Amino acid sequence: MQGAVFLLVLLGAISGREALHLIHLPATSSVAENSPPETPVHKFSVNLSASLSPVTAGLPLIINTSPLTDAFKVNALSGLDFEVVTTGKEELDFETGPNIFDLQIYVKDGVGVTDLQILTVQVTDVNEPPQFQGNLAKGLDLYIVEGANPGFIYQVEAFDPEDTSRNIPLSYFLIVPSVNFGMSANGTLFSTKEFDFEAGHKSFHLGAGVRDGQGLEASTALRVNIVNVNDEAPRFTSSARVYTIPEELASGTIVANITAEDPDDKGSTGFLLYSITTANSYFMINQWTGTIQVAHRLDRDAGHLRQNPTISLEVLVKDRPSGGQENRMQITFIVEDINDNPATCTRSTFSVMVPERAAKGTLLLDLNKFCFDDDSKAPNNQFNFTTPSGVGSGGRFSQDPAGSGKIVLIGDLDYENSSNLAAGNKYTVIIQVQDVALPYYKNNIYIYILTKPENEFPLVFDRPSYVFEVSELRPARTRVGQVHASDKDFPQSRVVYSISTGGASLQYPNIFWINPQTGELQLVTRADYETTPVYILRIQATNSEDTSTVTVTVNVLEENDEKPVCTPDSYFLAIPVDLQVGTNIQNFKLTCTDLDSSPQSFRYSIGSGNVNGHFTFSPNAGSNITSLFLMTRFDYASGLDKIWNYKLLVYVTDDNLLSGRKKAQAHVETGTVTLSISVIPHPTTAVTTTPRPKIIYQVLRKNIYSPSAWYVPFVLTLGSILLLGLLVSLLVLLAKTIHRRCPRKTEKLKKPPAEKGETKNTKPEILVETIQLSSVFDGEAIDPVTGAVYEFNSNTGARKWKDLSTQMPRWKEPRPQGAAPSRAVTVTVEGAGRPPRSIGEQDGLSGKAPTEDASPGSRNQDGKLGTPKSRSPDLPSRASPRLLPDEPLTFGYGIMFLSRVDCWEAP
């Protein structure tokens, strides 16, 4: 077969015949707006290829339009002649819709030769008559109140479809002139007189017209209704004013009928309201009909009726509950006396509730406890009871003994018994109480006996279990099924249904809802087969006595409800203008997935944006991976192509495996992908020596923070804090090391005396000196530490030991040969804040010193200053002041103790 086709193609090439192509296309044609279906637009023909292979059935065909429309189709005329006509599916409106359509007409023959041409259709403008809008176009009812002054009623408005800016005025008029109404040229409808509803003017029919500047007209119907106003008072039509009635009439007995009419609504009394304005307790009036009934017992022989049997009432009639018109009338009732002293009972009616399983012979009621006779003497005050009667009482109730008034049960009261159900399980027993003497007055006693039902049968469902099916495409409130439960007890109590367990999903606590009254099971939201294919529910039915449960299984039917999802779903591509046909554009591929469809079910098509059909996908169906190819060259030089930036909308449909019949019935899902393609043109100027410029593809990437990468700033912050802590610890260790390895310098410096005005140290220090005092000591005291006696000056506070030779032994510090003479020393002692003073050299210091017990700073056996127990061993002892027995000592203002001794050489 392929060899034969090749031979035919070769023969055609040799014979010089042309390839398959469309004649009279491309072309431009026009069609009038609002054209009816099958309106001819453009005729064209098909020139067969050299193989003379016929055109494929169903072609030529409009495969794409810009903009998208279903307003056109291709009809075959005869042989190879065809015609583009309108379909009528979309209205062609010059004013509101697109005016130009580009139709891509595609043809293919039996050997696969194709051609694609464009037909441009222009929609031409046609003058259209004016139009009324909304309800006014269908006819409008207008209302005016009777008695209203003549004037404005309604503003009629229309529009001209040709006048989109609404600037050209229209002319309005009444089609049939009226003496009662008029219409101005701008559409104002007005009345010329007042209307009276009661006079017969209830409605008027008018025709309103509108005309544009070219004489085209339109019309609509108007009905003006006159609204009745309540302006007339009601009038009584009943003539009787005095009524005579007997006493002891039963409650509810009609004793009078008051009638009236309203002139505003002649012949009708349905809108009148009656009432009795006089305060009374004997009568009541029906507010709708005007009938007066007995509301209370009329006893002529008791109360105020014994002195005055006349009752006067005022009847009021109104035509509305509040406001409106009203009228009043006086009527009189005369109560006549009758013989009304029979034997009576405190109650005339009794209601008895009897359980349905009560035993025969049960006493139901004893009337002797309620009945009496006002007569005071026998036999007038004696009475008895007649034989019980009434519907349904025979064979069920009786007196025992006869005439005693004791009602007992003699029959069966089973609630479910058919005969008892026919009687409604309600029985009426009528007994008369009568005097035993003339004139045998009698009174009826009504006993209503009701059977009390008892729970004898359980509540059960009509099935042991239920199985329902529902499609996963069904929306919320879809009916899934219905359950029903009942019991054999009567009366049937209301059954309430509820879901006790089951039906939960990931997003909802229960995706089912059951109607508590009917038991109908409905969806709360759509079921998902992929999440849960089967739901097992436990339905509970409850009435006033019992509870029953049943298992309901709901099978979710799988449907195609997932759209294809493609990666990427949007992309930007840049291609050169001279890209070769058949090239996979930048090796771009679409990879699509569908949760409920196979990879072979995908079908790819390009919607809007593929102007001139430059782009296509291959394969276009049967695979979940497809590539974008250039189908036809770009032709900007001839003006065929004018667009440099294409935005393609790609449709991915999962119906490839469905046949035509199944595809029309099946549920198909479609996903979309957006592709932006930029065509890069040639440079406008070029140097002959410059090589052809290369195409550089530049991909712009933006670093956009994603909420899913929250851990990145967290790790950076945590690492910064740890690094800062490590740095601080290293600095602390470095400072400690420097402090240990670099002690204070011990240079022999002369400490300068403090000058006047110089800032003192934060910690006060006192320099105690050993000086020759010339003060006068006027007091003495014992030192609490050493027990020695010292003298002091009460004014200056100066102190000195008293008679040191008698208080402590003298001592002399041995001095080695060649030792340097003693130098000045400074002793720092905590005490009162006196200014420090320096100590000069002393001539004639003795080497003797007191014993260890005489001073806190005693010397050891070697002649050096010792360290008492209370003294810190860290104090330096290389130089200390030498105390002589004959030298006075100044202590300051407190007890002296040694804290630090600084020594330096005198200059």
Secondary structure by P-SEA (a helix, b strand, c coil): caaaaaaaaaaaaaacccccccccccbbbbbbcccccccccccccccccccccccccccccccccccccccbbbbbccccbbbbbbcccccccccccccbbbbbbbbbcccccbbbbbbbbbbbbbbbccccccccccbbbbbbcccccccccbbbbbbbcccccccbbbbbbbccccccccccccbbbbbcbbbbccccccbbbbbbbbbcccccbbbbbbbbbbbbcccbbbbbcccccbbbbbcccccccccccccccccccccccccbbbbbcccccccccccccbbbbbcccccccccccccccbbbbbbbbbccccccccbbbbbbbbbbbcccccccccccbbbbbbcccccccccccccccccccccccccccccccccccccccccccccccccccbbbbccccccccaaaaaaccbbbbbbbbbbccccbbbbbbbbbbbbbbcccbbbbccccbbbbbbbcccccccccbbbbbbcccccccbbbbbbccccccccccccccccccccbbbbccccccccccbbbbbbbbbcccbbbbbbbbbbbbbccccccccccccbbbbbccccccccccccbbbbbbbcccccccbbbbbccccccccccccccccccbbbbbbccccccccccccccbbbbbbbbbccccccaaaaacbbbbbbbbbbbbbbbbcccccccccccbbbbbbbbbbbcccccccaaaaaaaaaaaaaaaaaaaaaaaaaaaaaaacccccccccccccccccccccbbbbbccccccccccccccccccccbbbbbbcccbbbbbccccccbbbbbcccccccccccbbbbbbbccccbbbbbcccccccccccccccccccccccccccccccccccccccbbbbbbccbbbbbccccccccbbbbbbcc
